[in-house]
């Protein structure tokens, strides 16, 4: 059986993609971005994506795992008319960028999509190419990045696709991002085949947040606030009232409310509701449990109450979430 019979004929133009490797790049991020494209070619029986590896000079590029990669082209000899340039760089970015690299990026045509894998977002930010865009990068860099680049709208999601800029956290988030692009450019059918090949049970969506450790999320907040959020996360099925939380912590309800307002810009009940709904969304996307079971598992008294709260928060009902 020919590979071309595995999926319907696709007629979109071939995408020419340059993958720029910088010293210390993550091989996992690189493979997670490139392998889905190459597999899309194989399963479709067509060269939908033509991938070129780029480097700043003729020397091998050493990865974070100390493996060397010989690029196909230097910047000076890079193929013309690239549809996308993906920058694969370490995070944090521990060195100054060569002037010729920054100049080359700034001179890419406006139609070229520019992407950052892990520290690649910092490369784009340093060149001014993320100003006015939404972008993300590994959570460990959120605070420093936000302070250094206030003109960039920082997102805590796994990946961001904002017009002709794409960015993602490190590791396998690159695969979720690239499969989302393949779905947009080709077909859902092809994406399902690619994800099945890699035994990827579920493609995470762009609106899913990175899992940031609690202490890092709350920064220098008092321990009592950290303890309050920990109690909330441990009591999703049977939520505690704000008064019960305060009593557990040995502080007054007003003190607890002031802490949430100061550090989280929310009242405790609203923050708690968001936690429960985020947990419900995860279950809807990742399990076959009924809507009613998920409602009770996340502290709602009825499926109707759950559906109303879910729609008010996310803009669609739980059943519509499963169909999206």
C-alpha positions in Angstrom: 0.0 0.0 0.0 1.4 3.4 -1.0 1.7 6.0 1.8 -0.3 8.5 -0.3 -3.4 6.4 0.2 -3.3 6.9 4.0 -4.8 10.4 3.7 -6.8 12.5 1.2 -4.8 14.4 -1.5 -3.6 17.8 -0.2 -3.2 20.7 -2.6 -1.7 23.5 -0.5 1.6 24.9 -1.5 4.8 23.4 -0.1 6.0 25.2 3.0 9.7 26.2 3.2 10.9 26.2 6.8 14.3 27.3 8.1 15.3 26.0 11.6 18.0 28.2 13.1 20.1 26.4 15.7 21.9 28.4 18.3 24.5 27.0 20.7 23.0 25.2 23.7 19.7 24.4 21.9 17.4 21.7 23.2 17.4 18.6 21.0 14.0 17.7 22.5 12.5 21.0 21.4 14.1 20.7 18.0 12.9 17.2 17.4 9.4 18.0 18.7 9.1 20.8 16.2 10.6 19.1 13.1 9.6 15.5 13.4 5.9 16.1 13.0 6.5 18.0 9.8 8.6 15.2 8.3 6.0 12.7 9.4 3.3 14.7 7.7 5.3 14.5 4.5 5.7 10.7 4.9 2.1 10.0 5.7 0.7 12.3 3.0 3.1 11.0 0.3 3.9 14.6 -0.5 6.6 17.1 0.4 4.3 19.4 2.3 7.2 20.8 4.4 10.7 21.4 3.2 12.9 21.8 6.2 16.4 23.5 6.1 18.8 23.7 9.1 20.5 27.0 9.5 23.4 28.3 11.7 25.2 31.6 12.1 28.5 30.2 10.7 30.1 27.1 9.3 31.0 25.6 12.6 29.0 22.7 14.1 26.3 23.8 16.6 26.6 22.1 19.9 23.3 21.2 21.7 22.7 21.3 25.5 23.4 17.5 25.4 26.8 18.3 23.9 26.0 16.7 20.6 27.1 18.6 17.5 24.9 19.3 14.5 26.1 20.4 11.1 23.6 22.8 9.6 22.6 22.7 5.9 23.3 26.4 5.4 24.8 29.5 7.0 22.7 32.7 7.2 24.6 34.1 4.2 23.6 31.1 2.1 20.2 30.5 3.5 17.5 29.5 0.9 15.4 32.4 -0.2 11.6 32.8 0.2 11.3 31.0 3.5 7.7 30.7 4.7 8.8 30.2 8.3 11.9 30.6 10.4 12.1 28.7 13.7 14.7 29.7 16.2 15.8 27.0 18.5 17.8 28.4 21.4 18.5 27.7 25.1 16.6 29.3 27.9 17.8 31.4 29.5 19.8 32.8 26.6 23.4 33.1 28.1 25.2 35.1 25.4 25.0 38.1 23.2 23.6 37.6 19.8 25.8 38.2 16.7 24.9 41.4 14.9 24.6 39.6 11.6 21.9 37.3 13.1 19.8 40.2 14.4 20.1 42.0 11.1 19.2 38.8 9.2 16.1 38.3 11.3 15.0 41.9 10.9 15.3 41.7 7.2 13.0 38.7 6.8 9.9 39.6 4.7 6.8 40.5 6.6 5.1 37.4 5.1 7.6 35.1 6.8 6.4 33.6 10.0 8.9 33.9 12.8 8.9 31.4 15.7 10.8 30.9 18.9 11.3 27.5 20.6 12.2 27.9 24.3 14.9 30.6 24.3 14.0 31.4 20.7 11.4 33.8 22.1 14.1 35.8 23.8 16.0 36.0 20.5 13.0 37.5 18.8 12.4 39.9 21.8 16.0 41.1 21.7 15.6 42.0 18.1 12.4 43.9 18.7 10.4 41.4 16.6 7.9 40.5 19.3 6.8 44.1 20.2 3.0 44.2 20.1 2.7 40.4 20.0 1.6 37.8 22.5 4.4 35.4 23.2 5.4 32.7 25.7 8.5 30.9 26.8 9.5 28.5 29.6 7.9 29.5 32.9 11.2 29.9 34.7 11.8 33.0 32.6 8.4 34.7 33.0 9.5 37.3 35.6 12.8 38.3 34.0 11.2 38.4 30.5 8.3 40.5 31.6 10.6 43.0 33.2 13.0 43.1 30.2 10.4 43.3 27.4 7.3 45.2 28.6 6.2 45.8 25.0 5.6 42.1 24.6 2.3 40.6 25.9 3.6 37.7 28.0 1.4 34.6 28.1 1.7 31.6 30.4 0.2 29.2 27.9 2.0 26.3 26.4 2.3 28.0 23.0 1.1 31.1 21.3 0.2 31.7 17.6 -0.3 35.4 17.1 -0.5 36.4 13.5 3.0 35.8 12.0 4.7 35.0 15.3 4.7 31.7 17.1 6.4 30.9 20.4 6.3 28.0 22.8 7.7 26.6 26.1 10.4 24.1 25.8 10.2 20.4 25.2 7.1 18.7 23.8 5.1 22.0 23.7 6.8 22.5 20.3 5.0 19.4 19.0 1.6 20.6 20.2 2.3 24.0 18.4 3.5 22.5 15.2 0.6 20.0 15.0 -1.8 22.8 15.5 -0.2 24.6 12.5 -0.4 21.5 10.4 -4.1 21.2 11.2 -4.6 24.8 10.1 -2.6 24.4 6.9 -3.5 20.9 5.9 -6.2 18.8 7.6 -7.3 17.4 10.9 -7.2 13.9 9.4 -3.5 14.2 8.7 -2.8 15.6 12.2 -4.6 12.6 13.7 -2.4 10.2 11.7 0.8 12.0 12.8 -0.2 12.1 16.5 -1.1 8.4 16.3 2.3 7.6 14.8 4.1 9.3 17.7 1.6 7.7 20.2 0.6 11.1 21.2 -2.8 10.5 22.9 -3.9 14.2 22.9 -2.7 17.4 21.2 -2.7 20.0 23.9 -4.5 23.2 22.9 -3.1 26.7 22.7 -5.2 27.9 25.6 -3.7 25.4 28.1 -1.3 27.0 30.6 2.1 25.8 31.6 2.2 24.0 34.9 4.1 26.5 37.1 5.0 25.4 40.6 2.9 27.1 43.2 5.7 28.9 45.1 7.0 30.3 41.8 3.5 31.4 40.8 3.1 33.3 44.1 6.6 34.7 44.2 7.2 36.4 47.5 3.7 36.1 48.8 3.3 35.2 52.5 3.3 31.6 53.5 -0.4 31.8 54.6 -1.4 32.6 51.0 0.6 29.7 49.7 -1.1 27.5 52.3 -4.5 28.8 51.3 -4.0 27.9 47.6 -2.5 24.5 48.5 -5.7 23.8 50.5 -7.9 24.9 47.6 -6.0 22.6 45.2 -6.3 19.7 47.6 -10.1 20.2 48.1 -11.5 20.4 44.6 -14.3 17.9 45.0 -15.5 19.3 48.4 -14.7 23.0 48.3 -14.0 24.9 51.5 -15.7 28.2 52.2 -13.6 31.3 52.6 -14.3 31.3 56.3 -13.3 27.6 56.6 -10.0 28.4 54.8 -9.3 31.3 57.1 -10.0 29.1 60.2 -7.7 26.4 58.9 -4.9 29.0 58.5 -5.6 30.7 61.8 -6.2 34.1 60.3 -9.4 36.2 59.8 -11.5 36.1 56.7 -10.7 39.8 56.0 -7.0 39.1 56.2 -7.3 36.2 53.7 -9.3 38.4 51.3 -6.7 41.1 51.5 -3.9 38.6 50.7 -5.8 37.4 47.6 -6.6 40.9 46.4 -3.0 42.1 46.9 -1.1 39.1 45.4 -3.7 37.4 43.0 -6.0 40.3 42.2 -9.0 38.2 43.0 -11.3 37.4 45.8 -10.8 33.8 47.3 -14.1 32.5 46.0 -13.4 33.6 42.4 -9.9 32.2 42.5 -11.2 28.9 43.9 -13.9 28.7 41.2 -11.3 29.2 38.5 -9.2 26.3 39.9 -12.2 24.0 39.9 -13.2 25.0 36.3 -9.7 24.5 35.0 -9.6 21.0 36.6 -13.0 20.3 35.0 -11.7 21.4 31.6 -8.7 19.1 31.9 -11.0 16.2 32.7 -13.4 17.0 29.8 -10.5 17.0 27.4 -8.6 14.1 28.7 -11.2 11.6 30.0 -14.4 9.9 29.0 -16.2 10.7 32.3 -19.7 12.0 31.9 -20.4 15.7 32.4 -22.4 14.9 35.5 -19.5 12.9 37.1 -17.1 15.7 36.3 -19.5 18.3 37.8 -19.6 16.4 41.1 -15.9 15.7 41.1 -15.2 19.4 40.9 -17.5 20.5 43.6 -20.7 21.4 41.8 -24.1 20.5 43.2 -25.6 19.6 39.8 -24.7 19.3 36.2 -26.9 22.3 35.4 -25.0 24.5 37.9 -21.7 23.2 36.4 -22.8 23.9 32.9 -23.9 27.5 33.7 -20.6 28.3 35.5 -18.5 26.7 32.7 -20.3 28.7 30.0 -19.9 31.9 31.9 -16.2 31.3 32.4 -15.1 29.8 29.1 -17.9 30.9 26.7 -19.1 27.4 25.8 -20.8 24.6 27.6 -19.0 21.4 28.8 -20.6 19.4 26.0 -19.5 22.0 23.4 -16.0 21.8 24.9 -15.9 18.1 24.1 -16.9 18.8 20.5 -14.4 21.6 19.9 
